[in-house]
Amino acid sequence: MPIISPHQNEEGFDGRQSEMAMIIRRGIMRGLKQSDLAFLPELTLSSGRRADLIALNRKGEIIIFEIKSSIADFQADSKWHEYKDYCDKFYFATHPDVPMEIFPETEGFIYAEDYLNEE
């Protein structure tokens, strides 16, 4: 399946993402649009895992954003450790209703809060 389809309104949407995950992803991309990052959603890694959102910066560093839309979403995920082999920087991304305390302090973290409702 292609990463981006001309037949869908949302790049990288294939029906497996929740509506909230899509909102968070848009929030990340809007919030960081001034940062000179190039974004690629739903990229399949050589391991067969799919990264929710990958960004590439001017230094050539790869950043993976693992989107978590709820506490249950985070608790059900045991595969996120595998993504760290494919990036220079790793962040969990969520919205303000998910407490940041549930995420490991050793990983990056971003709220998409300021851009969730912006068009």
C-alpha positions as CSV (number, residue, x, y, z in Angstrom):
1,M,0.0,0.0,0.0
2,P,1.4,3.4,-0.9
3,I,2.2,5.8,1.9
4,I,0.2,8.6,0.3
5,S,-2.9,8.0,-1.8
6,P,-4.5,10.5,-4.1
7,H,-7.8,9.0,-3.2
8,Q,-7.7,9.9,0.5
9,N,-8.2,13.2,2.2
10,E,-5.6,12.4,4.8
11,E,-2.0,11.5,3.9
12,G,-1.0,8.2,5.5
13,F,-4.5,7.3,6.6
14,D,-5.4,3.7,6.0
15,G,-8.2,3.1,8.5
16,R,-6.0,1.8,11.3
17,Q,-5.5,5.2,12.9
18,S,-8.0,6.5,15.4
19,E,-9.5,10.0,14.8
20,M,-7.7,11.3,17.8
21,A,-4.3,9.9,16.5
22,M,-4.9,11.8,13.3
23,I,-5.7,15.0,15.2
24,I,-2.5,14.6,17.3
25,R,-0.5,13.9,14.1
26,R,-1.9,17.1,12.5
27,G,-1.1,19.0,15.7
28,I,2.5,17.9,15.7
29,M,3.0,18.8,12.1
30,R,1.3,22.2,12.5
31,G,3.1,22.9,15.7
32,L,6.5,22.1,14.2
33,K,6.0,23.6,10.8
34,Q,8.5,26.4,11.4
35,S,11.2,24.0,12.4
36,D,12.3,23.0,8.9
37,L,11.3,19.3,9.5
38,A,10.2,17.1,6.6
39,F,7.4,14.8,7.7
40,L,6.4,11.4,6.5
41,P,3.4,9.6,8.2
42,E,3.0,5.9,8.6
43,L,6.4,4.8,7.3
44,T,7.1,1.0,7.3
45,L,10.5,0.3,8.7
46,S,12.7,-2.6,7.5
47,S,11.6,-4.5,10.6
48,G,8.0,-4.5,9.2
49,R,6.8,-2.1,12.0
50,R,5.2,1.2,11.0
51,A,6.2,4.4,12.6
52,D,3.3,6.8,13.2
53,L,5.2,9.9,12.1
54,I,8.8,10.3,11.0
55,A,10.6,13.6,10.5
56,L,13.9,14.5,8.9
57,N,15.8,17.6,9.9
58,R,18.4,19.6,8.0
59,K,21.2,17.7,9.8
60,G,19.8,14.5,8.3
61,E,18.7,13.2,11.7
62,I,15.6,11.0,11.8
63,I,13.0,11.7,14.4
64,I,10.2,9.2,15.2
65,F,7.0,10.4,16.9
66,E,5.0,7.6,18.5
67,I,1.5,8.8,18.8
68,K,-0.5,7.7,21.9
69,S,-4.1,8.8,22.0
70,S,-5.0,7.4,25.4
71,I,-3.6,5.7,28.5
72,A,-4.9,2.3,27.2
73,D,-3.1,2.9,23.9
74,F,0.2,3.4,25.6
75,Q,-0.3,0.4,28.0
76,A,-1.2,-1.9,25.1
77,D,2.0,-1.0,23.2
78,S,5.1,-3.1,23.9
79,K,6.7,-2.6,20.5
80,W,7.8,1.1,20.8
81,H,11.3,0.1,22.0
82,E,11.9,-1.4,18.5
83,Y,11.5,2.0,16.8
84,K,14.5,3.5,18.6
85,D,16.9,1.5,16.4
86,Y,15.7,3.4,13.4
87,C,16.0,7.0,14.6
88,D,18.3,9.6,16.1
89,K,15.6,11.0,18.3
90,F,12.4,9.4,19.6
91,Y,9.3,11.2,21.1
92,F,6.0,10.1,22.4
93,A,3.3,12.5,21.3
94,T,-0.2,12.9,22.8
95,H,-2.9,15.4,23.8
96,P,-3.4,17.0,27.2
97,D,-6.0,14.5,28.4
98,V,-3.3,11.8,28.6
99,P,-1.0,12.4,31.6
100,M,2.6,12.8,30.7
101,E,3.6,10.9,33.9
102,I,2.7,7.6,32.2
103,F,5.5,8.0,29.6
104,P,9.1,7.0,30.3
105,E,11.2,10.0,31.4
106,T,14.1,8.7,29.3
107,E,12.2,9.4,26.1
108,G,11.2,12.7,24.3
109,F,7.7,13.9,24.8
110,I,5.5,16.4,23.0
111,Y,1.9,17.6,23.5
112,A,0.0,18.7,20.4
113,E,-2.3,20.8,22.5
114,D,-1.9,24.3,21.0
115,Y,-2.7,23.0,17.5
116,L,-5.4,20.4,18.1
117,N,-8.3,22.6,17.0
118,E,-6.6,24.8,14.6
119,E,-7.5,24.5,10.9
